[in-house]
Amino acid sequence: QGFVLLTGLASGGLVTFSRLPLLSVAKQNWCAHGLPAPAGYTAVLVEPADGVFAVVIDLHAFPEYDFGVTAEDIRTYQMSEIAAFKDSVAAALGGAGLAYSVVIGGDFNEDAYAAAAASATPDCSLITDQLTAQKMGAVGLDLPAACATGAIGPYTWDTSTNDLAAIFSDGDSYELLDYLVYSSSSDGALTGAATPNEVSTLRAADAWAGVFCESDIFGTLAPSAPGTAH
């Protein structure tokens, strides 16, 4: 609540863009997040263009910061909350006899490879952490199957292609943290095949200067230093 009082934002700092009108918006800050940056989720109900209501949930889950709590445990609670929320929304729309689809996307901060990737080439055999698989499965994504079919796999945090990631990493780092999941639908059209996720690096042609935080624990409250990035 303190963050809401300071900023007026109850959305976890998230922004959702839509080409179609939004019929309803729900916002929620997590009770635990990586201070001083907020984290939470925003859910929108999109006006149907083809008779199907779309529910889109944009989220930012708890990061791997050391605040004296186990981050993966916090994300377990967060994923269970998201799963329960999307199930309740689906039940409400289905109970009203409406066609719907639920899409979940954002920064899950849940590395599919459990920090085991050591090269710039993705390796599906590294997806072995059962807790991670269970958490992503709760929101509708079968990690091993999705990687095997090529729907996911490329890293979204890659120090070999993203110099911002390199600035905020201690050595080489390759992680898959961000996902787009077609979670459920009223017609049961999901076949188990994940929505293809394409990873693109947003990179400026000319380097730009900035002031970068030296610490991954206290965010912008820590000492900072100037640098350049693309």
FIFI-92601 format. One record per atom (N, C-alpha, C): residue number from 0; residue in one letter; atom name; x, y, z. Coordinates in Angstrom, 3 decimals. Layout:
<atoms>
n|res|atom|east|north|up
NUM|A|CA|X|Y|Z
...
</atoms>
This chain:
<atoms>
n|res|atom|east|north|up
0|Q|N|0.825|-1.203|0.000
0|Q|CA|0.000|0.000|0.000
0|Q|C|0.861|1.256|0.000
1|G|N|2.062|1.173|0.563
1|G|CA|2.927|2.338|0.587
1|G|C|3.268|2.822|-0.796
2|F|N|3.544|1.860|-1.704
2|F|CA|3.873|2.249|-3.075
2|F|C|2.676|2.927|-3.738
3|V|N|1.493|2.419|-3.484
3|V|CA|0.289|3.018|-4.060
3|V|C|0.111|4.443|-3.555
4|L|N|0.363|4.660|-2.268
4|L|CA|0.221|5.995|-1.699
4|L|C|1.234|6.968|-2.294
5|L|N|2.446|6.471|-2.555
5|L|CA|3.490|7.337|-3.087
5|L|C|3.293|7.664|-4.560
6|T|N|2.808|6.709|-5.326
6|T|CA|2.759|6.872|-6.783
6|T|C|1.355|6.940|-7.360
7|G|N|0.373|6.438|-6.639
7|G|CA|-0.971|6.360|-7.191
7|G|C|-1.163|5.167|-8.103
8|L|N|-0.120|4.320|-8.243
8|L|CA|-0.190|3.154|-9.123
8|L|C|-0.504|1.896|-8.318
9|A|N|-1.489|1.143|-8.775
9|A|CA|-1.823|-0.125|-8.121
9|A|C|-1.641|-1.272|-9.102
10|S|N|-0.816|-1.046|-10.114
10|S|CA|-0.735|-1.991|-11.222
10|S|C|0.598|-2.706|-11.315
11|G|N|1.454|-2.569|-10.293
11|G|CA|2.761|-3.181|-10.401
11|G|C|3.656|-2.478|-11.393
12|G|N|3.293|-1.252|-11.774
12|G|CA|4.086|-0.503|-12.745
12|G|C|3.926|-0.995|-14.166
13|L|N|2.875|-1.777|-14.439
13|L|CA|2.678|-2.379|-15.757
13|L|C|1.768|-1.526|-16.637
14|V|N|2.014|-1.600|-17.949
14|V|CA|1.181|-0.902|-18.926
14|V|C|0.743|-1.907|-19.985
15|T|N|-0.543|-1.923|-20.294
15|T|CA|-1.079|-2.821|-21.323
15|T|C|-1.678|-1.984|-22.446
16|F|N|-1.243|-2.249|-23.675
16|F|CA|-1.765|-1.560|-24.843
16|F|C|-2.729|-2.484|-25.587
17|S|N|-3.807|-1.930|-26.120
17|S|CA|-4.788|-2.722|-26.849
17|S|C|-5.313|-1.957|-28.053
18|R|N|-5.458|-2.656|-29.169
18|R|CA|-6.058|-2.055|-30.361
18|R|C|-7.576|-1.993|-30.241
19|L|N|-8.119|-2.803|-29.348
19|L|CA|-9.565|-2.864|-29.148
19|L|C|-9.933|-2.230|-27.807
20|P|N|-11.164|-1.749|-27.661
20|P|CA|-11.590|-1.143|-26.394
20|P|C|-11.509|-2.141|-25.234
21|L|N|-11.204|-1.613|-24.048
21|L|CA|-11.162|-2.428|-22.840
21|L|C|-12.466|-2.271|-22.080
22|L|N|-13.095|-3.398|-21.750
22|L|CA|-14.361|-3.370|-21.034
22|L|C|-14.159|-3.288|-19.528
23|S|N|-13.036|-3.820|-19.054
23|S|CA|-12.780|-3.828|-17.613
23|S|C|-11.282|-3.987|-17.371
24|V|N|-10.809|-3.385|-16.275
24|V|CA|-9.398|-3.475|-15.901
24|V|C|-9.296|-3.805|-14.413
25|A|N|-8.467|-4.782|-14.070
25|A|CA|-8.206|-5.121|-12.672
25|A|C|-6.708|-4.999|-12.423
26|K|N|-6.326|-4.375|-11.312
26|K|CA|-4.913|-4.154|-11.012
26|K|C|-4.584|-4.685|-9.621
27|Q|N|-3.373|-5.214|-9.502
27|Q|CA|-2.978|-5.757|-8.203
27|Q|C|-1.470|-5.644|-8.019
28|N|N|-1.028|-5.062|-6.922
28|N|CA|0.380|-5.108|-6.544
28|N|C|0.611|-6.353|-5.695
29|W|N|1.758|-7.022|-5.923
29|W|CA|2.108|-8.114|-5.032
29|W|C|2.404|-7.546|-3.654
30|C|N|2.151|-8.326|-2.619
30|C|CA|2.512|-7.873|-1.274
30|C|C|4.020|-7.952|-1.082
31|A|N|4.720|-8.759|-1.905
31|A|CA|6.180|-8.841|-1.862
31|A|C|6.723|-8.517|-3.250
32|H|N|7.639|-7.580|-3.301
32|H|CA|8.246|-7.232|-4.583
32|H|C|9.632|-6.667|-4.338
33|G|N|10.408|-6.497|-5.399
33|G|CA|11.788|-6.044|-5.277
33|G|C|11.873|-4.539|-5.157
34|L|N|11.849|-4.033|-3.922
34|L|CA|11.941|-2.595|-3.701
34|L|C|13.186|-2.022|-4.369
35|P|N|13.138|-0.788|-4.897
35|P|CA|11.973|0.093|-4.888
35|P|C|11.051|-0.082|-6.103
36|A|N|11.391|-0.999|-6.994
36|A|CA|10.550|-1.209|-8.173
36|A|C|9.330|-2.050|-7.801
37|P|N|8.137|-1.654|-8.247
37|P|CA|6.933|-2.414|-7.909
37|P|C|6.816|-3.669|-8.756
38|A|N|6.005|-4.583|-8.340
38|A|CA|5.700|-5.777|-9.127
38|A|C|4.268|-6.181|-8.827
39|G|N|3.600|-6.733|-9.812
39|G|CA|2.212|-7.120|-9.643
39|G|C|1.642|-7.591|-10.970
40|Y|N|0.341|-7.398|-11.162
40|Y|CA|-0.252|-7.765|-12.442
40|Y|C|-1.434|-6.865|-12.766
41|T|N|-1.710|-6.776|-14.052
41|T|CA|-2.866|-6.042|-14.564
41|T|C|-3.632|-6.986|-15.478
42|A|N|-4.930|-7.100|-15.273
42|A|CA|-5.773|-7.947|-16.126
42|A|C|-6.791|-7.064|-16.838
43|V|N|-6.949|-7.291|-18.142
43|V|CA|-7.902|-6.505|-18.913
43|V|C|-8.868|-7.438|-19.637
44|L|N|-10.106|-7.007|-19.750
44|L|CA|-11.119|-7.714|-20.533
44|L|C|-11.313|-6.910|-21.811
45|V|N|-10.973|-7.526|-22.933
45|V|CA|-10.985|-6.835|-24.219
45|V|C|-12.317|-7.063|-24.928
46|E|N|-12.862|-5.994|-25.477
46|E|CA|-14.115|-6.095|-26.221
46|E|C|-13.938|-7.047|-27.399
47|P|N|-14.831|-8.017|-27.566
47|P|CA|-14.633|-9.017|-28.615
47|P|C|-14.816|-8.446|-30.017
48|A|N|-13.897|-8.828|-30.903
48|A|CA|-14.017|-8.427|-32.308
48|A|C|-14.626|-9.546|-33.127
49|D|N|-14.587|-10.772|-32.602
49|D|CA|-15.093|-11.929|-33.338
49|D|C|-16.020|-12.775|-32.472
50|G|N|-16.587|-12.156|-31.441
50|G|CA|-17.487|-12.881|-30.561
50|G|C|-16.810|-13.571|-29.397
51|V|N|-15.480|-13.464|-29.323
51|V|CA|-14.725|-14.112|-28.248
51|V|C|-14.120|-13.043|-27.341
52|F|N|-14.456|-13.098|-26.056
52|F|CA|-13.887|-12.164|-25.091
52|F|C|-12.449|-12.596|-24.764
53|A|N|-11.521|-11.649|-24.819
53|A|CA|-10.126|-11.939|-24.488
53|A|C|-9.793|-11.359|-23.125
54|V|N|-9.266|-12.199|-22.250
54|V|CA|-8.754|-11.748|-20.955
54|V|C|-7.229|-11.824|-21.036
55|V|N|-6.572|-10.685|-20.886
55|V|CA|-5.116|-10.626|-20.997
55|V|C|-4.543|-10.205|-19.647
56|I|N|-3.673|-11.040|-19.106
56|I|CA|-3.054|-10.777|-17.807
56|I|C|-1.569|-10.470|-18.028
57|D|N|-1.182|-9.265|-17.673
57|D|CA|0.192|-8.796|-17.806
57|D|C|0.815|-8.807|-16.418
58|L|N|1.948|-9.500|-16.246
58|L|CA|2.481|-9.639|-14.885
58|L|C|3.979|-9.393|-14.800
59|H|N|4.403|-9.084|-13.599
59|H|CA|5.821|-8.969|-13.246
59|H|C|5.986|-9.665|-11.908
60|A|N|6.643|-10.823|-11.912
60|A|CA|6.783|-11.622|-10.696
60|A|C|8.039|-11.232|-9.914
61|F|N|8.135|-11.775|-8.705
61|F|CA|9.212|-11.423|-7.782
61|F|C|10.576|-11.781|-8.367
62|P|N|11.531|-10.852|-8.354
62|P|CA|12.852|-11.107|-8.940
62|P|C|13.783|-11.830|-7.983
63|E|N|14.955|-12.186|-8.487
63|E|CA|15.948|-12.902|-7.683
63|E|C|16.780|-11.948|-6.847
64|Y|N|16.112|-11.150|-6.016
64|Y|CA|16.813|-10.259|-5.108
64|Y|C|16.905|-10.905|-3.728
65|D|N|17.959|-10.565|-3.009
65|D|CA|18.161|-11.119|-1.678
65|D|C|17.568|-10.172|-0.639
66|F|N|16.319|-10.421|-0.253
66|F|CA|15.673|-9.636|0.783
66|F|C|15.433|-10.479|2.033
67|G|N|16.179|-11.571|2.149
67|G|CA|16.009|-12.432|3.305
67|G|C|14.892|-13.439|3.143
68|V|N|14.328|-13.520|1.937
68|V|CA|13.297|-14.513|1.638
68|V|C|13.716|-15.271|0.386
69|T|N|13.189|-16.459|0.220
69|T|CA|13.518|-17.261|-0.957
69|T|C|12.622|-16.834|-2.116
70|A|N|13.230|-16.279|-3.146
70|A|CA|12.466|-15.702|-4.254
70|A|C|11.577|-16.737|-4.942
71|E|N|12.091|-17.958|-5.129
71|E|CA|11.295|-18.953|-5.839
71|E|C|10.054|-19.359|-5.039
72|D|N|10.148|-19.268|-3.706
72|D|CA|8.971|-19.551|-2.880
72|D|C|7.924|-18.450|-3.039
73|I|N|8.389|-17.197|-3.081
73|I|CA|7.462|-16.081|-3.294
73|I|C|6.755|-16.240|-4.632
74|R|N|7.504|-16.617|-5.667
74|R|CA|6.895|-16.787|-6.999
74|R|C|5.926|-17.966|-7.025
75|T|N|6.158|-18.963|-6.184
75|T|CA|5.211|-20.070|-6.106
75|T|C|3.844|-19.565|-5.646
76|Y|N|3.835|-18.720|-4.623
76|Y|CA|2.582|-18.125|-4.161
76|Y|C|1.967|-17.238|-5.249
77|Q|N|2.812|-16.468|-5.928
77|Q|CA|2.315|-15.560|-6.966
77|Q|C|1.698|-16.326|-8.132
78|M|N|2.345|-17.421|-8.557
78|M|CA|1.792|-18.203|-9.658
78|M|C|0.480|-18.876|-9.255
79|S|N|0.387|-19.286|-7.989
79|S|CA|-0.872|-19.892|-7.543
79|S|C|-1.978|-18.844|-7.521
80|E|N|-1.637|-17.603|-7.167
80|E|CA|-2.634|-16.533|-7.186
80|E|C|-3.093|-16.249|-8.609
81|I|N|-2.140|-16.184|-9.537
81|I|CA|-2.483|-15.936|-10.939
81|I|C|-3.340|-17.075|-11.484
82|A|N|-2.975|-18.317|-11.166
82|A|CA|-3.736|-19.470|-11.646
82|A|C|-5.162|-19.434|-11.123
83|A|N|-5.317|-19.117|-9.827
83|A|CA|-6.661|-19.044|-9.241
83|A|C|-7.461|-17.903|-9.855
84|F|N|-6.790|-16.782|-10.109
84|F|CA|-7.471|-15.619|-10.694
84|F|C|-7.964|-15.935|-12.104
85|K|N|-7.106|-16.515|-12.919
85|K|CA|-7.514|-16.796|-14.308
85|K|C|-8.593|-17.876|-14.351
86|D|N|-8.561|-18.817|-13.407
86|D|CA|-9.614|-19.836|-13.346
86|D|C|-10.948|-19.216|-12.944
87|S|N|-10.912|-18.247|-12.009
87|S|CA|-12.156|-17.610|-11.581
87|S|C|-12.754|-16.760|-12.694
88|V|N|-11.884|-16.094|-13.454
88|V|CA|-12.357|-15.289|-14.585
88|V|C|-12.971|-16.192|-15.649
89|A|N|-12.285|-17.301|-15.948
89|A|CA|-12.798|-18.242|-16.944
89|A|C|-14.131|-18.829|-16.503
90|A|N|-14.254|-19.138|-15.212
90|A|CA|-15.509|-19.700|-14.696
90|A|C|-16.641|-18.687|-14.804
91|A|N|-16.342|-17.414|-14.533
91|A|CA|-17.377|-16.376|-14.612
91|A|C|-17.850|-16.177|-16.046
92|L|N|-16.913|-16.118|-16.979
92|L|CA|-17.285|-15.928|-18.382
92|L|C|-17.986|-17.164|-18.926
93|G|N|-17.449|-18.337|-18.599
93|G|CA|-18.073|-19.580|-19.052
93|G|C|-19.451|-19.765|-18.465
94|G|N|-19.611|-19.399|-17.172
94|G|CA|-20.906|-19.528|-16.519
94|G|C|-21.957|-18.622|-17.124
95|A|N|-21.506|-17.522|-17.743
95|A|CA|-22.434|-16.598|-18.399
95|A|C|-22.699|-16.994|-19.851
96|G|N|-22.114|-18.124|-20.262
96|G|CA|-22.318|-18.604|-21.625
96|G|C|-21.545|-17.833|-22.672
97|L|N|-20.432|-17.174|-22.279
97|L|CA|-19.651|-16.357|-23.203
97|L|C|-18.412|-17.108|-23.679
98|A|N|-18.073|-16.916|-24.926
98|A|CA|-16.836|-17.482|-25.464
98|A|C|-15.666|-16.615|-24.999
99|Y|N|-14.553|-17.256|-24.616
99|Y|CA|-13.434|-16.491|-24.075
99|Y|C|-12.106|-17.181|-24.361
100|S|N|-11.053|-16.403|-24.271
100|S|CA|-9.686|-16.898|-24.275
100|S|C|-8.914|-16.144|-23.210
101|V|N|-8.011|-16.828|-22.513
101|V|CA|-7.187|-16.200|-21.480
101|V|C|-5.724|-16.274|-21.901
102|V|N|-5.081|-15.121|-21.942
102|V|CA|-3.671|-15.027|-22.319
102|V|C|-2.899|-14.413|-21.156
103|I|N|-1.774|-15.004|-20.802
103|I|CA|-0.940|-14.502|-19.715
103|I|C|0.459|-14.237|-20.261
104|G|N|0.987|-13.058|-19.979
104|G|CA|2.318|-12.737|-20.470
104|G|C|3.042|-11.788|-19.554
105|G|N|4.374|-11.758|-19.658
105|G|CA|5.146|-10.813|-18.877
105|G|C|6.454|-11.387|-18.379
106|D|N|7.007|-10.710|-17.379
106|D|CA|8.273|-11.114|-16.780
106|D|C|7.978|-12.006|-15.579
107|F|N|8.069|-13.314|-15.793
107|F|CA|7.784|-14.279|-14.735
107|F|C|8.971|-14.429|-13.772
108|N|N|10.158|-13.973|-14.207
108|N|CA|11.386|-14.116|-13.410
108|N|C|11.638|-15.566|-13.009
109|E|N|11.126|-16.484|-13.798
109|E|CA|11.260|-17.920|-13.523
109|E|C|12.050|-18.534|-14.682
110|D|N|13.352|-18.743|-14.469
110|D|CA|14.210|-19.233|-15.538
110|D|C|13.897|-20.690|-15.857
111|A|N|13.505|-20.939|-17.100
111|A|CA|13.175|-22.306|-17.526
111|A|C|14.356|-23.250|-17.329
112|Y|N|15.582|-22.707|-17.430
112|Y|CA|16.786|-23.524|-17.340
112|Y|C|17.377|-23.552|-15.933
113|A|N|16.678|-22.936|-14.952
113|A|CA|17.100|-22.953|-13.550
113|A|C|18.555|-22.504|-13.391
114|A|N|18.939|-21.476|-14.149
114|A|CA|20.283|-20.891|-14.074
114|A|C|21.382|-21.883|-14.443
115|A|N|21.029|-22.939|-15.202
115|A|CA|22.019|-23.958|-15.568
115|A|C|22.607|-23.735|-16.954
116|A|N|22.064|-22.797|-17.730
116|A|CA|22.560|-22.561|-19.084
116|A|C|23.929|-21.897|-19.028
117|A|N|24.881|-22.452|-19.788
117|A|CA|26.253|-21.940|-19.739
117|A|C|26.756|-21.485|-21.104
118|S|N|25.893|-21.520|-22.109
118|S|CA|26.308|-21.073|-23.441
118|S|C|25.155|-20.339|-24.098
119|A|N|25.450|-19.641|-25.197
119|A|CA|24.445|-18.833|-25.877
119|A|C|23.472|-19.676|-26.696
120|T|N|23.704|-20.998|-26.764
120|T|CA|22.814|-21.889|-27.509
120|T|C|21.857|-22.583|-26.543
121|P|N|20.548|-22.331|-26.667
121|P|CA|19.579|-22.947|-25.742
121|P|C|19.628|-24.473|-25.798
122|D|N|19.430|-25.108|-24.654
122|D|CA|19.490|-26.565|-24.549
122|D|C|18.286|-27.044|-23.739
123|C|N|17.312|-27.638|-24.418
123|C|CA|16.077|-28.074|-23.758
123|C|C|16.318|-29.129|-22.691
124|S|N|17.415|-29.841|-22.773
124|S|CA|17.691|-30.897|-21.787
124|S|C|17.963|-30.313|-20.395
125|L|N|18.187|-28.997|-20.329
125|L|CA|18.445|-28.351|-19.047
125|L|C|17.165|-28.015|-18.294
126|I|N|16.009|-28.194|-18.938
126|I|CA|14.734|-27.914|-18.271
126|I|C|14.359|-29.119|-17.436
127|T|N|14.875|-29.149|-16.213
127|T|CA|14.688|-30.316|-15.343
127|T|C|14.132|-29.957|-13.966
128|D|N|14.068|-28.662|-13.624
128|D|CA|13.616|-28.268|-12.294
128|D|C|12.105|-28.461|-12.190
129|Q|N|11.683|-29.357|-11.311
129|Q|CA|10.277|-29.716|-11.218
129|Q|C|9.418|-28.589|-10.646
130|L|N|9.957|-27.814|-9.701
130|L|CA|9.175|-26.716|-9.134
130|L|C|8.884|-25.658|-10.185
131|T|N|9.892|-25.342|-10.997
131|T|CA|9.685|-24.373|-12.081
131|T|C|8.647|-24.888|-13.057
132|A|N|8.736|-26.163|-13.422
132|A|CA|7.772|-26.753|-14.348
132|A|C|6.360|-26.720|-13.768
133|Q|N|6.239|-26.976|-12.468
133|Q|CA|4.919|-26.957|-11.823
133|Q|C|4.325|-25.555|-11.819
134|K|N|5.164|-24.552|-11.516
134|K|CA|4.673|-23.174|-11.477
134|K|C|4.190|-22.726|-12.848
135|M|N|4.966|-22.998|-13.879
135|M|CA|4.560|-22.592|-15.228
135|M|C|3.386|-23.436|-15.714
136|G|N|3.345|-24.704|-15.291
136|G|CA|2.214|-25.542|-15.655
136|G|C|0.911|-25.036|-15.064
137|A|N|0.995|-24.388|-13.897
137|A|CA|-0.207|-23.865|-13.246
137|A|C|-0.878|-22.780|-14.072
138|V|N|-0.089|-22.070|-14.889
138|V|CA|-0.670|-21.017|-15.733
138|V|C|-0.857|-21.473|-17.180
139|G|N|-0.611|-22.777|-17.429
139|G|CA|-0.939|-23.327|-18.739
139|G|C|0.222|-23.592|-19.664
140|L|N|1.469|-23.547|-19.175
140|L|CA|2.626|-23.760|-20.048
140|L|C|3.396|-24.999|-19.624
141|D|N|3.468|-25.986|-20.524
141|D|CA|4.267|-27.184|-20.312
141|D|C|5.673|-26.875|-20.828
142|L|N|6.597|-26.547|-19.915
142|L|CA|7.925|-26.093|-20.320
142|L|C|8.679|-27.089|-21.201
143|P|N|8.836|-28.360|-20.796
143|P|CA|9.595|-29.290|-21.646
143|P|C|8.971|-29.465|-23.023
144|A|N|7.650|-29.599|-23.087
144|A|CA|6.985|-29.793|-24.373
144|A|C|7.108|-28.558|-25.242
145|A|N|6.965|-27.380|-24.639
145|A|CA|7.056|-26.132|-25.406
145|A|C|8.447|-25.943|-25.984
146|C|N|9.466|-26.311|-25.207
146|C|CA|10.835|-26.189|-25.704
146|C|C|11.104|-27.213|-26.798
147|A|N|10.597|-28.426|-26.635
147|A|CA|10.818|-29.489|-27.617
147|A|C|10.238|-29.138|-28.978
148|T|N|9.117|-28.386|-28.977
148|T|CA|8.487|-28.010|-30.240
148|T|C|9.009|-26.687|-30.790
149|G|N|9.909|-26.042|-30.042
149|G|CA|10.479|-24.784|-30.507
149|G|C|9.635|-23.565|-30.204
150|A|N|8.556|-23.737|-29.432
150|A|CA|7.696|-22.602|-29.095
150|A|C|8.416|-21.642|-28.151
151|I|N|9.221|-22.178|-27.247
151|I|CA|10.075|-21.371|-26.382
151|I|C|11.487|-21.926|-26.477
152|G|N|12.419|-21.235|-25.876
152|G|CA|13.792|-21.723|-25.872
152|G|C|14.813|-20.614|-25.846
153|P|N|14.767|-19.659|-26.810
153|P|CA|15.747|-18.571|-26.797
153|P|C|15.673|-17.763|-25.506
154|Y|N|16.822|-17.292|-25.058
154|Y|CA|16.897|-16.564|-23.802
154|Y|C|16.286|-15.170|-23.929
155|T|N|15.705|-14.690|-22.863
155|T|CA|15.218|-13.312|-22.826
155|T|C|16.138|-12.437|-21.969
156|W|N|17.102|-13.061|-21.285
156|W|CA|18.164|-12.357|-20.560
156|W|C|19.467|-12.980|-21.025
157|D|N|20.170|-12.299|-21.946
157|D|CA|21.306|-12.899|-22.644
157|D|C|22.426|-11.870|-22.739
158|T|N|23.494|-12.094|-21.987
158|T|CA|24.595|-11.125|-21.962
158|T|C|25.375|-11.088|-23.267
159|S|N|25.187|-12.091|-24.129
159|S|CA|25.921|-12.102|-25.397
159|S|C|25.274|-11.202|-26.446
160|T|N|23.998|-10.844|-26.250
160|T|CA|23.299|-10.005|-27.231
160|T|C|22.746|-8.714|-26.630
161|N|N|22.718|-8.620|-25.310
161|N|CA|22.092|-7.481|-24.641
161|N|C|23.101|-6.866|-23.676
162|D|N|23.638|-5.690|-24.038
162|D|CA|24.669|-5.113|-23.181
162|D|C|24.112|-4.571|-21.869
163|L|N|22.811|-4.284|-21.812
163|L|CA|22.205|-3.916|-20.538
163|L|C|22.209|-5.115|-19.592
164|A|N|21.886|-6.298|-20.142
164|A|CA|21.946|-7.511|-19.330
164|A|C|23.378|-7.752|-18.848
165|A|N|24.354|-7.450|-19.701
165|A|CA|25.752|-7.645|-19.318
165|A|C|26.151|-6.709|-18.183
166|I|N|25.644|-5.465|-18.218
166|I|CA|25.959|-4.503|-17.166
166|I|C|25.439|-4.985|-15.811
167|F|N|24.255|-5.612|-15.834
167|F|CA|23.622|-6.026|-14.580
167|F|C|23.856|-7.496|-14.250
168|S|N|24.857|-8.104|-14.870
168|S|CA|25.169|-9.506|-14.589
168|S|C|26.623|-9.646|-14.176
169|D|N|26.893|-10.621|-13.345
169|D|CA|28.244|-10.924|-12.921
169|D|C|28.774|-12.051|-13.805
170|G|N|29.369|-11.692|-14.933
170|G|CA|29.820|-12.681|-15.903
170|G|C|28.731|-13.029|-16.890
171|D|N|28.935|-14.097|-17.674
171|D|CA|27.949|-14.512|-18.671
171|D|C|26.682|-15.014|-17.997
172|S|N|25.536|-14.678|-18.595
172|S|CA|24.259|-15.104|-18.019
172|S|C|23.266|-15.341|-19.141
173|Y|N|22.603|-16.505|-19.109
173|Y|CA|21.632|-16.869|-20.133
173|Y|C|20.389|-17.425|-19.444
174|E|N|19.286|-16.667|-19.521
174|E|CA|18.076|-17.084|-18.824
174|E|C|16.835|-16.828|-19.678
175|L|N|15.841|-17.682|-19.514
175|L|CA|14.536|-17.515|-20.148
175|L|C|13.551|-17.160|-19.049
176|L|N|13.212|-15.865|-18.953
176|L|CA|12.423|-15.348|-17.835
176|L|C|11.051|-14.829|-18.241
177|D|N|10.871|-14.558|-19.531
177|D|CA|9.658|-13.888|-20.011
177|D|C|8.888|-14.820|-20.947
178|Y|N|7.572|-14.856|-20.767
178|Y|CA|6.752|-15.808|-21.518
178|Y|C|5.434|-15.169|-21.954
179|L|N|4.881|-15.710|-23.038
179|L|CA|3.518|-15.398|-23.462
179|L|C|2.786|-16.725|-23.554
180|V|N|1.718|-16.870|-22.768
180|V|CA|1.048|-18.163|-22.626
180|V|C|-0.429|-18.051|-23.017
181|Y|N|-0.849|-18.875|-23.974
181|Y|CA|-2.281|-19.016|-24.276
181|Y|C|-2.808|-20.007|-23.262
182|S|N|-3.402|-19.488|-22.187
182|S|CA|-3.629|-20.296|-20.998
182|S|C|-4.874|-21.171|-21.054
183|S|N|-5.993|-20.627|-21.533
183|S|CA|-7.221|-21.419|-21.577
183|S|C|-8.222|-20.774|-22.518
184|S|N|-9.237|-21.543|-22.908
184|S|CA|-10.281|-21.013|-23.786
184|S|C|-11.577|-21.785|-23.551
185|S|N|-12.684|-21.150|-23.933
185|S|CA|-13.992|-21.753|-23.680
185|S|C|-14.281|-22.944|-24.575
186|D|N|-13.664|-22.978|-25.753
186|D|CA|-13.959|-24.071|-26.670
186|D|C|-13.001|-25.241|-26.519
187|G|N|-12.082|-25.129|-25.542
187|G|CA|-11.140|-26.216|-25.319
187|G|C|-10.227|-26.466|-26.495
188|A|N|-9.931|-25.400|-27.243
188|A|CA|-9.146|-25.557|-28.467
188|A|C|-7.666|-25.810|-28.207
189|L|N|-7.223|-25.615|-26.956
189|L|CA|-5.814|-25.838|-26.656
189|L|C|-5.463|-27.306|-26.830
190|T|N|-4.377|-27.562|-27.535
190|T|CA|-3.965|-28.935|-27.792
190|T|C|-2.689|-29.306|-27.042
191|G|N|-2.207|-28.383|-26.213
191|G|CA|-0.962|-28.642|-25.509
191|G|C|0.222|-27.972|-26.164
192|A|N|0.044|-27.525|-27.407
192|A|CA|1.122|-26.821|-28.091
192|A|C|1.147|-25.373|-27.617
193|A|N|2.308|-24.897|-27.170
193|A|CA|2.414|-23.546|-26.635
193|A|C|2.406|-22.507|-27.744
194|T|N|1.968|-21.303|-27.401
194|T|CA|2.042|-20.190|-28.324
194|T|C|3.502|-19.904|-28.651
195|P|N|3.872|-19.821|-29.926
195|P|CA|5.275|-19.531|-30.268
195|P|C|5.716|-18.190|-29.681
196|N|N|6.817|-18.196|-28.962
196|N|CA|7.384|-16.983|-28.373
196|N|C|8.598|-16.562|-29.182
197|E|N|8.576|-15.375|-29.750
197|E|CA|9.713|-14.860|-30.513
197|E|C|10.453|-13.839|-29.666
198|V|N|11.755|-14.014|-29.520
198|V|CA|12.574|-13.125|-28.709
198|V|C|13.359|-12.190|-29.617
199|S|N|13.167|-10.896|-29.421
199|S|CA|13.891|-9.887|-30.199
199|S|C|14.637|-8.968|-29.245
200|T|N|15.827|-8.552|-29.629
200|T|CA|16.617|-7.628|-28.819
200|T|C|16.414|-6.214|-29.333
201|L|N|15.897|-5.353|-28.477
201|L|CA|15.732|-3.944|-28.820
201|L|C|17.074|-3.259|-28.610
202|R|N|17.679|-2.824|-29.696
202|R|CA|19.046|-2.307|-29.631
202|R|C|19.175|-1.054|-30.492
203|A|N|19.685|0.006|-29.909
203|A|CA|19.900|1.245|-30.643
203|A|C|21.172|1.142|-31.481
204|A|N|21.164|1.750|-32.665
204|A|CA|22.336|1.705|-33.535
204|A|C|23.511|2.443|-32.903
205|D|N|23.201|3.541|-32.226
205|D|CA|24.245|4.332|-31.576
205|D|C|24.139|4.179|-30.061
206|A|N|25.278|4.022|-29.428
206|A|CA|25.289|3.869|-27.976
206|A|C|24.763|5.131|-27.302
207|W|N|24.094|4.934|-26.163
207|W|CA|23.598|6.066|-25.385
207|W|C|24.189|5.993|-23.979
208|A|N|24.302|7.164|-23.367
208|A|CA|24.920|7.246|-22.049
208|A|C|23.853|7.225|-20.969
209|G|N|24.212|6.653|-19.833
209|G|CA|23.275|6.598|-18.718
209|G|C|24.009|6.396|-17.413
210|V|N|23.263|6.422|-16.328
210|V|CA|23.808|6.154|-15.006
210|V|C|23.214|4.837|-14.536
211|F|N|24.057|3.862|-14.265
211|F|CA|23.614|2.509|-13.967
211|F|C|23.878|2.146|-12.518
212|C|N|22.931|1.403|-11.947
212|C|CA|23.039|0.993|-10.560
212|C|C|24.068|-0.124|-10.429
213|E|N|24.893|-0.069|-9.387
213|E|CA|25.930|-1.078|-9.181
213|E|C|25.422|-2.294|-8.431
214|S|N|24.258|-2.185|-7.784
214|S|CA|23.779|-3.254|-6.917
214|S|C|22.519|-3.885|-7.468
215|D|N|22.386|-5.210|-7.343
215|D|CA|21.153|-5.888|-7.740
215|D|C|20.302|-6.193|-6.506
216|I|N|20.659|-5.582|-5.371
216|I|CA|19.916|-5.839|-4.137
216|I|C|18.998|-4.681|-3.770
217|F|N|19.537|-3.460|-3.779
217|F|CA|18.757|-2.324|-3.334
217|F|C|18.327|-1.394|-4.465
218|G|N|18.437|-1.860|-5.709
218|G|CA|17.936|-1.066|-6.825
218|G|C|18.564|0.305|-6.872
219|T|N|17.760|1.320|-7.127
219|T|CA|18.277|2.672|-7.302
219|T|C|18.727|3.314|-5.997
220|L|N|18.563|2.612|-4.883
220|L|CA|19.032|3.135|-3.605
220|L|C|20.529|2.894|-3.425
221|A|N|21.114|2.062|-4.280
221|A|CA|22.516|1.704|-4.143
221|A|C|23.389|2.685|-4.938
222|P|N|24.725|2.624|-4.740
222|P|CA|25.624|3.476|-5.525
222|P|C|25.458|3.216|-7.007
223|S|N|25.666|4.239|-7.828
223|S|CA|25.510|4.104|-9.261
223|S|C|26.754|4.653|-9.962
224|A|N|26.861|4.307|-11.250
224|A|CA|28.025|4.750|-12.013
224|A|C|27.614|5.002|-13.460
225|P|N|28.244|5.973|-14.116
225|P|CA|27.899|6.255|-15.521
225|P|C|28.420|5.166|-16.446
226|G|N|27.794|5.034|-17.614
226|G|CA|28.221|4.047|-18.604
226|G|C|27.470|4.263|-19.904
227|T|N|27.701|3.370|-20.860
227|T|CA|26.998|3.436|-22.149
227|T|C|26.396|2.089|-22.481
228|A|N|25.358|2.116|-23.299
228|A|CA|24.700|0.879|-23.716
228|A|C|23.993|1.134|-25.045
229|H|N|23.543|0.069|-25.679
229|H|CA|22.788|0.156|-26.929
229|H|C|21.336|-0.231|-26.701
</atoms>
